[in-house]
Amino acid sequence: MRKPSERDCMASDEVEFCSCAPGTTSIHAAMAGLDHVPPYISKYSVSLKHLYLGNNNISKIENLDSIRDLETLELWGNEISAIENIGSLPSLQVLRAGGNPISSRECASGRKRYSRVAITC
């Protein structure tokens, strides 16, 4: 994992997530009680490169279409059952989705569909 910098935002809930400063390159919102990826994440579309949403209650990968420079997406320990909606993320290199109810068949299918992304399930 990369070293935190001044352009990182630590969010312990959805309110703090929303108050991350413009220009934020990394949002750490693990264990923040989120049940979805907040739609207003698009306000970080110019700068966000790393999004850490592990150990929440997120059930679907969504609301990320505008984050064109996103390189790392961590969604471990959520309620996600399908690897989807990441095709519009041209810079995505890593998706960590272990600890989700993703079947081995779905994981293999996701790896095949998104072969440019290193996916762990």
C-alpha positions in Angstrom: 0.0 0.0 0.0 1.2 3.5 -0.8 2.2 6.0 1.9 -0.4 8.6 2.9 0.2 12.2 1.8 -1.4 15.7 2.3 -3.7 15.0 -0.7 -5.3 12.0 1.2 -8.6 12.3 2.9 -9.6 10.0 5.8 -13.4 9.6 6.1 -15.0 7.7 8.9 -18.6 8.3 7.6 -20.5 9.6 4.6 -20.4 13.2 5.9 -16.7 13.2 6.1 -16.5 11.5 2.7 -18.4 14.5 1.2 -16.1 17.0 2.9 -12.9 15.8 1.4 -11.0 18.8 -0.2 -11.0 19.4 -3.9 -7.8 18.0 -5.4 -7.9 14.9 -3.1 -6.0 12.1 -4.8 -6.9 9.4 -2.3 -9.9 8.7 -0.1 -9.7 6.3 2.7 -13.2 5.3 3.9 -12.8 1.8 5.2 -15.2 0.9 8.0 -17.2 4.1 7.3 -20.6 2.4 7.5 -21.3 3.1 3.8 -23.9 1.0 2.1 -23.2 2.4 -1.4 -20.5 4.4 -3.3 -21.8 7.9 -2.8 -22.9 9.5 -6.1 -21.2 12.8 -5.2 -17.8 11.1 -5.6 -17.9 12.6 -9.1 -16.7 15.9 -7.6 -13.3 14.2 -7.3 -13.3 13.1 -11.0 -10.3 15.3 -11.9 -7.9 14.2 -9.1 -8.9 10.9 -7.5 -6.5 8.0 -8.1 -7.0 5.7 -5.1 -10.3 4.8 -3.4 -10.3 2.6 -0.3 -13.8 1.4 0.7 -13.1 -1.8 2.4 -15.2 -3.3 5.2 -18.4 -1.4 4.6 -21.8 -2.7 3.4 -21.5 -1.8 -0.2 -23.5 -4.3 -2.5 -22.8 -2.9 -5.9 -19.9 -1.2 -7.8 -21.4 2.0 -9.0 -21.1 5.8 -9.3 -17.5 5.6 -10.5 -18.0 6.4 -14.2 -16.6 9.9 -14.0 -13.4 8.9 -12.1 -11.3 8.5 -15.2 -7.9 8.5 -13.5 -8.8 6.0 -10.7 -5.9 3.5 -10.5 -6.7 1.6 -7.3 -10.1 0.5 -6.0 -10.3 -1.4 -2.7 -13.7 -3.0 -1.9 -12.7 -5.9 0.3 -15.1 -7.1 3.0 -18.3 -5.7 1.5 -21.5 -7.3 0.1 -20.6 -7.2 -3.6 -21.5 -10.3 -5.6 -20.6 -9.2 -9.1 -17.6 -7.5 -10.7 -19.2 -4.9 -12.9 -19.2 -1.3 -13.9 -15.5 -0.9 -14.1 -15.1 -0.8 -17.8 -15.5 3.0 -17.8 -12.4 3.3 -15.7 -9.5 3.4 -18.2 -6.8 4.0 -15.7 -7.9 1.3 -13.2 -5.0 -1.1 -12.5 -6.0 -2.8 -9.3 -9.3 -4.0 -7.9 -9.2 -5.7 -4.5 -12.5 -7.4 -3.8 -11.7 -10.2 -1.4 -14.1 -11.0 1.4 -17.2 -10.4 -0.7 -19.8 -13.0 -1.7 -18.3 -13.2 -5.2 -18.3 -16.7 -6.6 -15.1 -18.1 -8.1 -16.9 -18.3 -11.4 -17.8 -14.6 -11.2 -14.3 -13.7 -10.2 -12.9 -15.6 -13.2 -15.4 -14.0 -15.5 -14.5 -10.5 -14.2 -10.8 -11.2 -14.7 -11.5 -12.2 -18.3 -13.8 -9.2 -19.0 -11.4 -6.7 -17.5 -8.0 -8.4 -18.3 -6.1 -5.1 -18.0 -7.0 -4.9 -14.2 -5.4 -7.0 -11.5 -8.5 -8.3 -9.7 -8.3 -10.2 -6.4 -11.5 -11.8 -5.1 
